[in-house]
Amino acid sequence: MSTAKPSSVNLGPVVTTNLFYSKYIILYILELWLAGIPTVFWGYECVRCILTYWWAGFLIPFFLLELYWMFIILTAWIAKIFLVIVQRIYPPREGVFKISETKDFFYWNLRTFLRSLPFSLIRYSAFPWLDLAIYNLLSGSKYNKTNFSSVMFDAWVDTEFLEVGSNCMIGLGSVVLTHHIQGDKFILKKVKLNDGAIVGAQAIVMPGTEIGKYTTLGAGSTTKIDQKLDDYAIYMGMPAKKLKQF
């Protein structure tokens, strides 16, 4: 689990960090290289345009933004291609696994690492909705569903087995985990937020949790693994207990 604190007040999600393996660094460099080549070529054309036409100098800010977005989008799509390949080799699955005996932890870590570069780049974006767009591109599949009508106020969220319904809100600094590590045990379970669910600031949602429709998990509260929260209720505490039923 990441223990870092949010450093900004953007409206986009912050993904939980993965354990860093030096043997993955070649993939990181490959993502940078493949996205950088077309970006550099297009940058060269922009420079040629500026040197050829005097009025093109007024378009320099536009050219810089264009190159920035081009690099991010290319990086995201390259990461997406790598992810599809990795998921074909070893499809993600829910369950409780022994790290020393199965490959589930290794491949989960690899998938998280492949997503890390685009997510790191997009954090500096001035457009919060783009965070969620890139998140859905890299995580949106049969393993993950996030509705654009929901907001994540700088929440720390996992990138697999998370289903967020419509009009949900995940509060500032809260943590939504679909994975958990206990010694040699690796837990990977789906978290589901039904329509209208609210996760308060600094709350922690553990793997396997399901939050009912229009239910609120209070600020600073923590759910238990596999805990089910009823519809139309308020939960508070560590672990979370029902405070009120509507």
C-alpha positions as a Markdown table, in Angstrom:
| # | Residue | x | y | z |
|---|---|---|---|---|
| 1 | Met | 0.0 | 0.0 | 0.0 |
| 2 | Ser | 1.3 | 3.4 | -0.8 |
| 3 | Thr | 1.7 | 5.7 | 2.2 |
| 4 | Ala | 2.4 | 8.9 | 0.2 |
| 5 | Lys | 0.2 | 11.9 | 0.7 |
| 6 | Pro | -1.6 | 13.7 | -2.2 |
| 7 | Ser | 0.5 | 16.7 | -3.4 |
| 8 | Ser | -2.2 | 18.6 | -5.2 |
| 9 | Val | -5.9 | 19.2 | -5.4 |
| 10 | Asn | -6.6 | 18.1 | -8.9 |
| 11 | Leu | -9.8 | 16.2 | -9.6 |
| 12 | Gly | -8.2 | 13.2 | -11.1 |
| 13 | Pro | -7.2 | 9.9 | -9.6 |
| 14 | Val | -3.7 | 9.1 | -8.4 |
| 15 | Val | -2.7 | 5.4 | -8.9 |
| 16 | Thr | -1.1 | 3.5 | -6.1 |
| 17 | Thr | 2.6 | 2.8 | -6.6 |
| 18 | Asn | 3.9 | -0.6 | -7.4 |
| 19 | Leu | 7.1 | -2.3 | -6.1 |
| 20 | Phe | 9.9 | -1.3 | -8.4 |
| 21 | Tyr | 11.9 | -4.1 | -10.1 |
| 22 | Ser | 15.0 | -3.0 | -12.0 |
| 23 | Lys | 14.4 | -5.7 | -14.6 |
| 24 | Tyr | 11.3 | -3.8 | -15.7 |
| 25 | Ile | 13.3 | -0.6 | -16.5 |
| 26 | Ile | 13.8 | -1.8 | -20.1 |
| 27 | Leu | 10.1 | -1.6 | -20.7 |
| 28 | Tyr | 10.0 | 2.0 | -19.2 |
| 29 | Ile | 12.8 | 3.0 | -21.6 |
| 30 | Leu | 11.0 | 1.3 | -24.5 |
| 31 | Glu | 7.8 | 3.3 | -23.8 |
| 32 | Leu | 9.8 | 6.5 | -23.7 |
| 33 | Trp | 11.7 | 5.7 | -26.9 |
| 34 | Leu | 8.7 | 4.6 | -29.0 |
| 35 | Ala | 6.7 | 7.6 | -28.0 |
| 36 | Gly | 9.6 | 10.0 | -28.3 |
| 37 | Ile | 10.6 | 9.1 | -31.9 |
| 38 | Pro | 7.4 | 10.4 | -33.6 |
| 39 | Thr | 7.2 | 13.3 | -31.1 |
| 40 | Val | 10.7 | 14.5 | -32.0 |
| 41 | Phe | 10.0 | 14.2 | -35.7 |
| 42 | Trp | 6.9 | 16.3 | -35.4 |
| 43 | Gly | 8.8 | 18.8 | -33.3 |
| 44 | Tyr | 11.3 | 19.1 | -36.1 |
| 45 | Glu | 8.5 | 19.9 | -38.5 |
| 46 | Cys | 7.2 | 22.5 | -36.1 |
| 47 | Val | 10.7 | 24.2 | -35.9 |
| 48 | Arg | 10.9 | 24.2 | -39.7 |
| 49 | Cys | 7.5 | 25.9 | -39.9 |
| 50 | Ile | 8.6 | 28.6 | -37.4 |
| 51 | Leu | 11.8 | 29.2 | -39.3 |
| 52 | Thr | 10.0 | 29.4 | -42.7 |
| 53 | Tyr | 7.0 | 31.5 | -41.8 |
| 54 | Trp | 7.5 | 34.5 | -39.5 |
| 55 | Trp | 3.9 | 34.4 | -38.3 |
| 56 | Ala | 4.4 | 30.8 | -37.1 |
| 57 | Gly | 6.4 | 32.3 | -34.1 |
| 58 | Phe | 3.0 | 33.3 | -32.6 |
| 59 | Leu | 2.1 | 29.6 | -32.6 |
| 60 | Ile | 5.0 | 28.4 | -30.4 |
| 61 | Pro | 2.8 | 27.9 | -27.3 |
| 62 | Phe | 0.4 | 25.9 | -29.4 |
| 63 | Phe | 3.2 | 23.8 | -30.8 |
| 64 | Leu | 4.6 | 23.1 | -27.3 |
| 65 | Leu | 1.1 | 22.0 | -26.1 |
| 66 | Glu | 0.6 | 19.9 | -29.2 |
| 67 | Leu | 3.9 | 18.0 | -28.6 |
| 68 | Tyr | 3.2 | 17.6 | -24.9 |
| 69 | Trp | -0.2 | 16.0 | -25.6 |
| 70 | Met | 1.1 | 14.0 | -28.5 |
| 71 | Phe | 3.8 | 12.4 | -26.2 |
| 72 | Ile | 1.3 | 11.6 | -23.5 |
| 73 | Ile | -1.2 | 10.0 | -25.9 |
| 74 | Leu | 1.5 | 8.0 | -27.7 |
| 75 | Thr | 2.9 | 6.8 | -24.3 |
| 76 | Ala | -0.6 | 5.7 | -23.2 |
| 77 | Trp | -1.3 | 3.8 | -26.3 |
| 78 | Ile | 2.1 | 2.1 | -26.3 |
| 79 | Ala | 1.5 | 1.1 | -22.7 |
| 80 | Lys | -2.0 | -0.2 | -23.7 |
| 81 | Ile | -0.5 | -2.4 | -26.4 |
| 82 | Phe | 2.0 | -3.8 | -23.9 |
| 83 | Leu | -0.8 | -4.4 | -21.4 |
| 84 | Val | -2.9 | -6.3 | -23.9 |
| 85 | Ile | 0.1 | -8.6 | -24.6 |
| 86 | Val | 0.8 | -9.2 | -20.9 |
| 87 | Gln | -2.9 | -9.9 | -20.2 |
| 88 | Arg | -3.0 | -12.4 | -23.0 |
| 89 | Ile | 0.1 | -14.2 | -21.6 |
| 90 | Tyr | -1.3 | -14.3 | -18.1 |
| 91 | Pro | -4.9 | -13.0 | -17.6 |
| 92 | Pro | -5.6 | -11.1 | -14.3 |
| 93 | Arg | -7.7 | -13.0 | -11.9 |
| 94 | Glu | -9.1 | -12.5 | -8.4 |
| 95 | Gly | -8.2 | -14.5 | -5.4 |
| 96 | Val | -5.7 | -15.1 | -2.6 |
| 97 | Phe | -2.4 | -16.3 | -3.8 |
| 98 | Lys | 1.0 | -17.3 | -2.3 |
| 99 | Ile | 3.7 | -15.0 | -3.7 |
| 100 | Ser | 6.3 | -17.7 | -3.6 |
| 101 | Glu | 4.1 | -20.3 | -5.5 |
| 102 | Thr | 2.2 | -18.4 | -8.1 |
| 103 | Lys | 2.9 | -15.8 | -10.8 |
| 104 | Asp | -0.1 | -13.6 | -10.0 |
| 105 | Phe | 1.9 | -11.1 | -7.9 |
| 106 | Phe | 4.7 | -10.9 | -10.6 |
| 107 | Tyr | 2.3 | -10.1 | -13.4 |
| 108 | Trp | 0.2 | -7.7 | -11.3 |
| 109 | Asn | 3.3 | -5.8 | -10.5 |
| 110 | Leu | 4.3 | -5.8 | -14.2 |
| 111 | Arg | 1.0 | -4.5 | -15.3 |
| 112 | Thr | 1.1 | -1.8 | -12.7 |
| 113 | Phe | 4.6 | -0.8 | -13.8 |
| 114 | Leu | 3.5 | -0.5 | -17.5 |
| 115 | Arg | 0.9 | 2.0 | -16.5 |
| 116 | Ser | 3.1 | 4.1 | -14.3 |
| 117 | Leu | 4.7 | 6.3 | -17.0 |
| 118 | Pro | 1.5 | 7.6 | -18.6 |
| 119 | Phe | 0.0 | 8.1 | -15.2 |
| 120 | Ser | 3.0 | 10.0 | -14.0 |
| 121 | Leu | 3.0 | 12.3 | -17.1 |
| 122 | Ile | -0.7 | 13.1 | -16.9 |
| 123 | Arg | -0.5 | 14.2 | -13.3 |
| 124 | Tyr | 0.9 | 17.5 | -14.5 |
| 125 | Ser | -2.1 | 18.1 | -16.8 |
| 126 | Ala | -4.2 | 21.2 | -16.3 |
| 127 | Phe | -7.3 | 19.2 | -17.4 |
| 128 | Pro | -8.6 | 16.9 | -14.6 |
| 129 | Trp | -10.9 | 15.0 | -17.0 |
| 130 | Leu | -7.9 | 13.9 | -19.0 |
| 131 | Asp | -6.6 | 12.0 | -15.9 |
| 132 | Leu | -9.8 | 9.9 | -15.9 |
| 133 | Ala | -9.6 | 9.4 | -19.7 |
| 134 | Ile | -6.1 | 8.0 | -19.6 |
| 135 | Tyr | -7.1 | 5.9 | -16.5 |
| 136 | Asn | -10.0 | 4.4 | -18.4 |
| 137 | Leu | -7.8 | 3.8 | -21.5 |
| 138 | Leu | -5.3 | 1.8 | -19.5 |
| 139 | Ser | -7.6 | 0.3 | -17.0 |
| 140 | Gly | -11.0 | 0.2 | -18.7 |
| 141 | Ser | -11.7 | -3.3 | -19.7 |
| 142 | Lys | -13.5 | -6.4 | -18.4 |
| 143 | Tyr | -11.2 | -6.0 | -15.3 |
| 144 | Asn | -12.1 | -2.4 | -14.6 |
| 145 | Lys | -15.1 | 0.0 | -15.1 |
| 146 | Thr | -15.2 | 3.6 | -14.2 |
| 147 | Asn | -18.0 | 6.0 | -15.1 |
| 148 | Phe | -17.1 | 9.5 | -16.3 |
| 149 | Ser | -19.9 | 11.0 | -14.2 |
| 150 | Ser | -18.0 | 10.1 | -11.1 |
| 151 | Val | -15.2 | 12.2 | -9.6 |
| 152 | Met | -12.0 | 11.3 | -7.7 |
| 153 | Phe | -10.7 | 14.2 | -5.6 |
| 154 | Asp | -7.0 | 13.3 | -5.8 |
| 155 | Ala | -7.8 | 9.8 | -4.4 |
| 156 | Trp | -5.3 | 7.0 | -4.5 |
| 157 | Val | -6.9 | 4.1 | -6.5 |
| 158 | Asp | -5.8 | 0.8 | -7.9 |
| 159 | Thr | -6.0 | 0.2 | -11.6 |
| 160 | Glu | -7.6 | -3.3 | -11.8 |
| 161 | Phe | -10.8 | -4.9 | -10.5 |
| 162 | Leu | -12.4 | -1.5 | -9.6 |
| 163 | Glu | -15.9 | -0.8 | -10.7 |
| 164 | Val | -17.3 | 2.7 | -10.1 |
| 165 | Gly | -20.9 | 3.4 | -10.9 |
| 166 | Ser | -22.5 | 6.7 | -12.0 |
| 167 | Asn | -22.4 | 9.9 | -9.8 |
| 168 | Cys | -19.9 | 8.4 | -7.3 |
| 169 | Met | -17.4 | 10.5 | -5.4 |
| 170 | Ile | -14.1 | 9.3 | -4.0 |
| 171 | Gly | -12.8 | 12.0 | -1.5 |
| 172 | Leu | -9.5 | 13.8 | -1.2 |
| 173 | Gly | -6.6 | 11.5 | 0.0 |
| 174 | Ser | -8.8 | 8.4 | 0.2 |
| 175 | Val | -7.3 | 5.0 | -0.8 |
| 176 | Val | -9.2 | 2.4 | -2.8 |
| 177 | Leu | -7.3 | -0.9 | -2.9 |
| 178 | Thr | -8.1 | -4.0 | -4.9 |
| 179 | His | -4.8 | -5.6 | -3.7 |
| 180 | His | -3.3 | -6.3 | -0.3 |
| 181 | Ile | -0.2 | -8.1 | 0.8 |
| 182 | Gln | 0.1 | -10.1 | 4.1 |
| 183 | Gly | 3.4 | -11.8 | 4.4 |
| 184 | Asp | 3.6 | -14.3 | 1.6 |
| 185 | Lys | -0.1 | -13.9 | 0.8 |
| 186 | Phe | -1.2 | -11.7 | -2.1 |
| 187 | Ile | -4.9 | -10.7 | -2.2 |
| 188 | Leu | -6.5 | -9.4 | -5.4 |
| 189 | Lys | -10.2 | -8.8 | -5.2 |
| 190 | Lys | -12.8 | -6.6 | -6.9 |
| 191 | Val | -14.0 | -3.4 | -5.3 |
| 192 | Lys | -17.4 | -2.1 | -6.4 |
| 193 | Leu | -18.9 | 1.3 | -5.8 |
| 194 | Asn | -22.6 | 1.3 | -6.8 |
| 195 | Asp | -24.4 | 4.4 | -8.2 |
| 196 | Gly | -24.2 | 7.4 | -5.9 |
| 197 | Ala | -21.7 | 5.9 | -3.5 |
| 198 | Ile | -19.4 | 8.3 | -1.6 |
| 199 | Val | -16.0 | 7.6 | -0.1 |
| 200 | Gly | -15.1 | 10.3 | 2.4 |
| 201 | Ala | -11.7 | 12.1 | 2.6 |
| 202 | Gln | -8.8 | 9.9 | 3.9 |
| 203 | Ala | -11.0 | 6.8 | 4.0 |
| 204 | Ile | -9.5 | 3.4 | 3.1 |
| 205 | Val | -11.4 | 0.9 | 1.0 |
| 206 | Met | -10.0 | -2.6 | 1.3 |
| 207 | Pro | -10.1 | -5.4 | -1.4 |
| 208 | Gly | -13.4 | -7.2 | -1.9 |
| 209 | Thr | -15.5 | -4.2 | -0.6 |
| 210 | Glu | -18.8 | -3.4 | -2.1 |
| 211 | Ile | -20.4 | -0.1 | -1.3 |
| 212 | Gly | -24.2 | 0.0 | -1.8 |
| 213 | Lys | -26.2 | 2.6 | -3.7 |
| 214 | Tyr | -26.1 | 6.1 | -2.3 |
| 215 | Thr | -24.1 | 4.9 | 0.7 |
| 216 | Thr | -21.5 | 7.0 | 2.4 |
| 217 | Leu | -18.3 | 5.8 | 3.9 |
| 218 | Gly | -17.3 | 8.5 | 6.4 |
| 219 | Ala | -14.0 | 10.4 | 6.4 |
| 220 | Gly | -11.1 | 8.5 | 7.9 |
| 221 | Ser | -13.1 | 5.3 | 8.0 |
| 222 | Thr | -11.7 | 1.9 | 6.9 |
| 223 | Thr | -13.6 | -1.1 | 5.5 |
| 224 | Lys | -12.6 | -4.8 | 6.1 |
| 225 | Ile | -11.6 | -7.1 | 3.3 |
| 226 | Asp | -14.8 | -8.5 | 1.6 |
| 227 | Gln | -17.0 | -6.1 | 3.6 |
| 228 | Lys | -20.5 | -5.4 | 2.1 |
| 229 | Leu | -22.0 | -2.0 | 2.8 |
| 230 | Asp | -25.8 | -1.8 | 2.6 |
| 231 | Asp | -27.7 | 0.6 | 0.2 |
| 232 | Tyr | -28.8 | 4.0 | 1.5 |
| 233 | Ala | -26.7 | 4.0 | 4.6 |
| 234 | Ile | -23.8 | 5.9 | 6.4 |
| 235 | Tyr | -20.8 | 3.9 | 7.7 |
| 236 | Met | -18.2 | 5.2 | 10.0 |
| 237 | Gly | -15.2 | 3.9 | 12.0 |
| 238 | Met | -12.2 | 1.5 | 11.8 |
| 239 | Pro | -13.5 | -1.0 | 10.8 |
| 240 | Ala | -16.6 | 0.7 | 9.3 |
| 241 | Lys | -19.9 | 0.1 | 11.1 |
| 242 | Lys | -23.4 | 1.2 | 10.1 |
| 243 | Leu | -24.2 | 4.6 | 11.7 |
| 244 | Lys | -27.5 | 5.3 | 10.0 |
| 245 | Gln | -30.0 | 3.7 | 7.6 |
| 246 | Phe | -32.1 | 5.9 | 5.3 |
